[in-house]
Amino acid sequence: MKGQFVDATAHPDGDLVKEVHAYFGLCMYFAQVFETGLINALTALETASDERPFRQTFDTYYAKHEALTFGNLLKALSRHKFFPTDLLREVEALKSDRDHLAHRFFRDHDLDSATVAGCYAMIEELEERRKRFMDLDERVAKLEDKAFEKLGFDAEKLRTETSKIMAEMMEESTTRYSSRLRRA
């Protein structure tokens, strides 16, 4: 782009439209990662306060919490009084961002998507939101670790084991899908 003139009022080309959608997908991905961290923390807290067998109890609570709407998830978390009030307020504010993304983002940006400048503004907004989801997720992850410690887990060991499982999943996925790509 350096040295080239860009008509900000022009209709975006297909590549820019794809880029907007890619940023949207990435932002929604991080919103879901963030939500999963909240589900994990709530599940660990409720499992720790239950007297039934650990794995079965954890799985039951996880399925229950995964089905909750984001708002009901926050209500359930707040009942535990485990998260600091200021952090819960930030999570509630981020809920609004997540809801906007899930339900109104493209509708609210219908005119923006018709111009190059509008597409770049959408990308900038999505990137700012993605960073907020990531930043708050890092803070929630520390509390998630403490919730799992209530179950007797060593957070570092849990992260190491999770990394191993993720690496195995990536290897399996790479093997499975790279053979399909070669055939195509």
Phi and psi in degrees as a GROMACS rama.xvg file:
@    title "Ramachandran Plot"
@    xaxis  label "Phi"
@    yaxis  label "Psi"
@TYPE xy
-60.1666  128.49  LYS-2
84.9068  -5.44905  GLY-3
-101.736  144.728  GLN-4
-88.3026  132.142  PHE-5
-115.12  125.533  VAL-6
-81.4643  103.173  ASP-7
-64.3053  -20.5452  ALA-8
-91.8249  -5.33494  THR-9
-68.3238  158.833  ALA-10
-72.2186  134.375  HIS-11
-67.9934  147.526  PRO-12
-80.3116  172.866  ASP-13
-59.3765  -36.1317  GLY-14
-65.5001  -39.7407  ASP-15
-68.4886  -39.2955  LEU-16
-62.5484  -42.873  VAL-17
-61.3532  -38.5535  LYS-18
-64.5153  -41.6632  GLU-19
-58.164  -46.3559  VAL-20
-67.2239  -33.5628  HIS-21
-66.0977  -43.4005  ALA-22
-63.7946  -38.8741  TYR-23
-61.3439  -47.2034  PHE-24
-59.9948  -42.441  GLY-25
-64.9874  -41.044  LEU-26
-64.8814  -44.0087  CYS-27
-64.7014  -36.5548  MET-28
-58.5606  -48.755  TYR-29
-68.2465  -29.6728  PHE-30
-63.6371  -40.0679  ALA-31
-72.4343  -36.1723  GLN-32
-60.9897  -45.3017  VAL-33
-59.8227  -46.6488  PHE-34
-62.6255  -38.4431  GLU-35
-64.4922  -36.4882  THR-36
-60.9982  -40.0867  GLY-37
-66.0732  -40.8804  LEU-38
-62.1307  -44.2721  ILE-39
-60.2704  -46.1717  ASN-40
-62.8117  -46.7262  ALA-41
-62.5669  -41.8139  LEU-42
-63.414  -42.8104  THR-43
-63.727  -42.4999  ALA-44
-63.1459  -44.3011  LEU-45
-72.4858  -34.8367  GLU-46
-65.8001  -40.5536  THR-47
-63.7762  -27.9759  ALA-48
-94.6124  5.4033  SER-49
-104.917  149.896  ASP-50
-100.231  0.742365  GLU-51
-78.5196  167.383  ARG-52
-53.0223  140.247  PRO-53
-58.7408  -60.2932  PHE-54
-62.7707  -45.8759  ARG-55
-63.0091  -43.2186  GLN-56
-63.7865  -46.8144  THR-57
-57.7652  -48.9996  PHE-58
-61.9061  -39.2252  ASP-59
-65.0306  -48.0535  THR-60
-63.6291  -40.5969  TYR-61
-60.1873  -46.8082  TYR-62
-60.8556  -40.8677  ALA-63
-63.7718  -45.1403  LYS-64
-73.9746  -31.0587  HIS-65
-65.5084  -27.3717  GLU-66
-82.6786  -10.7193  ALA-67
-71.491  147.68  LEU-68
-69.3931  163  THR-69
-58.8869  -42.3151  PHE-70
-62.679  -43.6067  GLY-71
-68.7761  -31.6903  ASN-72
-61.7723  -44.1671  LEU-73
-64.6926  -39.4604  LEU-74
-62.2947  -43.8295  LYS-75
-64.3132  -40.4876  ALA-76
-64.2026  -43.02  LEU-77
-65.113  -27.3623  SER-78
-64.7518  -25.1518  ARG-79
-79.5096  -16.0874  HIS-80
51.8825  36.7583  LYS-81
-96.3143  -38.0759  PHE-82
-85.0741  137.421  PHE-83
-59.0408  146.555  PRO-84
-57.1189  -41.7237  THR-85
-65.0032  -35.4484  ASP-86
-68.8954  -40.7509  LEU-87
-62.0552  -37.0738  LEU-88
-63.2699  -40.9573  ARG-89
-65.3897  -38.7683  GLU-90
-64.0123  -42.1526  VAL-91
-62.5939  -39.0536  GLU-92
-65.1735  -39.3262  ALA-93
-69.6595  -27.4122  LEU-94
-59.2473  -40.3776  LYS-95
-61.5946  -41.3253  SER-96
-62.3311  -44.3208  ASP-97
-63.9421  -43.7453  ARG-98
-63.2716  -41.1004  ASP-99
-61.6502  -44.1362  HIS-100
-60.3371  -47.3819  LEU-101
-70.5598  -29.7952  ALA-102
-117.981  -23.0392  HIS-103
-138.662  -4.23866  ARG-104
-54.8392  -55.0914  PHE-105
-70.8947  -32.9808  PHE-106
-65.4243  -42.2505  ARG-107
-71.4333  -20.1169  ASP-108
-109.762  24.3974  HIS-109
-59.0008  -40.8337  ASP-110
-74.345  -35.5943  LEU-111
-61.0519  -36.9567  ASP-112
-69.8798  -7.43696  SER-113
-90.4479  -5.22956  ALA-114
-131.768  156.869  THR-115
-61.2894  -46.5957  VAL-116
-61.5754  -41.3447  ALA-117
-63.2086  -40.064  GLY-118
-63.6696  -42.4849  CYS-119
-66.4483  -34.3624  TYR-120
-65.3059  -39.3346  ALA-121
-63.87  -43.9922  MET-122
-60.3504  -43.8401  ILE-123
-62.1527  -44.0021  GLU-124
-62.456  -44.0623  GLU-125
-63.7652  -40.1295  LEU-126
-66.8781  -39.252  GLU-127
-62.4767  -42.5921  GLU-128
-66.1447  -43.0368  ARG-129
-56.9966  -44.2093  ARG-130
-63.4287  -39.0309  LYS-131
-65.0239  -41.7912  ARG-132
-60.4789  -44.384  PHE-133
-64.5488  -45.7537  MET-134
-61.9942  -46.4149  ASP-135
-69.8596  -34.1827  LEU-136
-60.9735  -39.2207  ASP-137
-62.1701  -39.9506  GLU-138
-70.1633  -39.5601  ARG-139
-66.609  -36.1798  VAL-140
-59.2223  -34.5154  ALA-141
-64.584  -40.4672  LYS-142
-72.7978  -34.4669  LEU-143
-58.8145  -43.3067  GLU-144
-57.5347  -44.5299  ASP-145
-65.8012  -34.8847  LYS-146
-65.6555  -40.8809  ALA-147
-70.5607  -29.9193  PHE-148
-63.6016  -29.9329  GLU-149
-63.3502  -22.1348  LYS-150
-91.6408  0.270055  LEU-151
92.6874  10.6046  GLY-152
-86.533  144.866  PHE-153
-89.1454  116.914  ASP-154
-57.2081  -41.8334  ALA-155
-65.8141  -42.9462  GLU-156
-63.8915  -40.4447  LYS-157
-61.9506  -42.8564  LEU-158
-62.7342  -41.4694  ARG-159
-62.3305  -46.5413  THR-160
-64.0668  -41.2518  GLU-161
-62.7538  -40.6579  THR-162
-62.1242  -39.7811  SER-163
-62.9863  -45.5806  LYS-164
-62.5627  -42.4763  ILE-165
-62.9728  -40.6817  MET-166
-62.8918  -41.8687  ALA-167
-63.7855  -41.6093  GLU-168
-63.8333  -41.605  MET-169
-63.9996  -41.4103  MET-170
-63.0417  -45.2891  GLU-171
-62.6764  -43.6297  GLU-172
-64.1183  -43.1594  SER-173
-61.0755  -44.4721  THR-174
-63.3493  -46.5295  THR-175
-63.2412  -47.608  ARG-176
-87.7372  -24.1428  TYR-177
-68.4922  -34.1599  SER-178
-67.9005  -33.3478  SER-179
-70.1262  -37.1803  ARG-180
-66.9732  -35.6046  LEU-181
-65.2524  -33.2663  ARG-182
-74.4908  -27.9735  ARG-183
